Amino acid sequence: MLNQINEDHDGAGCETEEREELCPYIDQTSTEHGNDVPALAARRGVSRTGITDDWRDW
């Protein structure tokens, strides 16, 4: 969804500061829904912030 919003606005749908504000929310929400974010990152061999790199264009 966020990739599409960004695409619809020629790459300006999510500014850097807005993306940085979204990351803790996504991390917290994922944790609250039972995901062990540090363990997931470790299994993939990435940092917590790198978990979404495969799917994130913004």
N, C-alpha and C positions, 0 to 999 in steps of 0.2 A: 504494500500500500504506500509506504513512504517513498519507495523507488518511483512509483507511478506519479505521485505528487511532484516529486523533484523533476521527473521527465516532462510532465505537463507544463512546468514553469521554466523550461530551458535551463535546468540545473540550479535554479534559485529557489526551489520549493522549501528547502531546509538550509538555513544558513549555519555556519560552523558553530556559533554559540548555541543555537537551538538544538543542534545535534548533540552537543556536549551536555545540554540539560536533559535530553531524552535518555541518554545512556544509563544514568543511575536509576531512573524510573523503570526502564526495561529490566535491568538487573534485579531490582527489588521485587517487581511483579513476578518475575520468573522464580525467584527464591520463595516468595509467598505461596506460589502454586506447586511447591514441592520439588523444584529443580535444585540440585546441588551444583551451583554455577562454578565454583572452584574445581570440583571434581570433573565436570564436563570439560572445562578448559584444559585440565591436566590430561585427560584422555585424548584430547585432540592435539595436544602439544602446543597450545597457544595461550596467550594471556586472556584474562576475562574479557577484555575489550576486543580481542581477536575472534571471538566465537562467531560473530555474525559476518565476518569478512567475505565468506563465500557467497552470501546472499545480498549484501549491502552494496549498492551503487553510489550512495550518497555519502 
